[in-house]
């Protein structure tokens, strides 16, 4: 029987990598890429588990899923840090580098 590639196996891997790379974009892009990769990986895993001998590239799916989970965790942490900074310093102060430097000097001495 001929083996086929799992659908979206390469896309899952790419989105997993992008979720880590873009986690510092206020956490939003990394979160989106990570969630999409995780959903696609779960679909591909269920397809693979039905007939494992018919498909290849399951390693890409597993790797992409792990990278997506890491990207989601990093994105959530960065998003929480960003929300905390906005709550602590205020949005206007974060836009002005001079004001931000003064606030940081006050905070750390």
C-alpha positions as CSV (number, residue, x, y, z in Angstrom):
1,X,0.0,0.0,0.0
2,X,1.3,3.5,-0.9
3,X,2.0,5.9,1.9
4,X,0.8,9.5,1.8
5,X,1.9,12.6,3.6
6,X,-0.3,13.7,6.4
7,X,-2.3,16.8,5.4
8,X,-0.9,20.1,6.7
9,X,2.2,18.4,8.3
10,X,4.6,21.0,7.0
11,X,2.2,23.8,7.7
12,X,1.8,22.7,11.3
13,X,5.6,22.7,11.7
14,X,5.9,26.2,10.1
15,X,3.1,27.6,12.3
16,X,4.7,26.1,15.4
17,X,8.0,27.8,14.5
18,X,6.2,31.1,13.8
19,X,4.4,30.9,17.1
20,X,7.7,31.1,18.9
21,X,9.2,33.7,16.6
22,X,6.3,36.0,16.8
23,X,5.6,35.6,20.6
24,X,7.2,39.0,21.2
25,X,4.7,40.8,19.0
26,X,2.7,41.7,22.1
27,X,1.8,38.0,22.4
28,X,-1.1,38.2,19.9
29,X,0.5,36.8,16.7
30,X,2.3,34.0,18.5
31,X,-1.0,33.0,20.2
32,X,-2.8,32.9,16.9
33,X,-0.2,30.9,15.1
34,X,0.1,28.5,18.1
35,X,-3.6,27.9,18.4
36,X,-4.0,27.3,14.7
37,X,-1.0,24.9,14.7
38,X,-2.4,23.0,17.7
39,X,-5.9,22.6,16.1
40,X,-4.3,21.4,12.8
41,X,-2.0,19.0,14.7
42,X,-4.9,17.5,16.6
43,X,-6.8,16.9,13.4
44,X,-3.7,15.4,11.7
45,X,-3.1,13.2,14.8
46,X,-6.6,11.8,14.7
47,X,-6.2,11.0,11.0
48,X,-2.9,9.3,11.6
49,X,-4.2,7.2,14.5
50,X,-6.9,5.8,12.3
51,X,-4.4,4.3,9.8
52,X,-0.8,4.9,10.9
53,X,0.6,2.6,8.1
54,X,-0.9,4.8,5.4
55,X,0.8,8.1,6.4
56,X,4.3,9.6,6.7
57,X,5.5,12.9,8.2
58,X,4.0,12.3,11.7
59,X,7.3,13.5,13.1
60,X,6.6,17.0,11.7
61,X,3.2,17.0,13.3
62,X,4.6,16.0,16.7
63,X,7.4,18.6,16.5
64,X,5.0,21.3,15.3
65,X,2.6,20.5,18.2
66,X,5.4,20.8,20.7
67,X,6.6,24.1,19.2
68,X,3.0,25.4,19.2
69,X,2.6,24.6,22.9
70,X,5.9,26.4,23.7
71,X,4.8,29.3,21.5
72,X,1.5,29.6,23.2
73,X,3.1,29.6,26.7
74,X,5.6,32.2,25.7
75,X,2.9,34.4,24.0
76,X,0.6,34.2,27.1
77,X,3.5,35.2,29.4
78,X,4.5,38.1,27.1
79,X,0.9,39.2,26.8
80,X,0.5,39.1,30.6
81,X,3.7,41.1,31.0
82,X,2.5,43.7,28.5
83,X,-0.9,44.1,30.2
84,X,0.9,44.4,33.5
85,X,3.2,47.1,32.2
86,X,0.2,49.0,30.7
87,X,-1.6,48.7,34.1
88,X,1.4,49.8,36.1
89,X,2.9,52.6,33.9
90,X,-0.1,53.6,31.8
91,X,-0.4,53.5,28.0
92,X,0.7,57.2,27.5
93,X,3.9,56.7,29.5
94,X,4.8,53.6,27.6
95,X,4.6,55.6,24.3
96,X,7.1,58.2,25.5
97,X,10.6,56.8,25.9
98,X,11.8,59.7,28.1
99,X,8.9,59.3,30.5
100,X,9.4,55.6,30.6
101,X,13.0,56.0,31.5
102,X,12.1,58.4,34.3
103,X,9.5,55.9,35.7
104,X,12.1,53.1,35.5
105,X,14.7,55.2,37.4
106,X,12.1,56.0,40.1
107,X,11.2,52.3,40.4
108,X,14.8,50.9,40.5
109,X,16.5,53.9,42.1
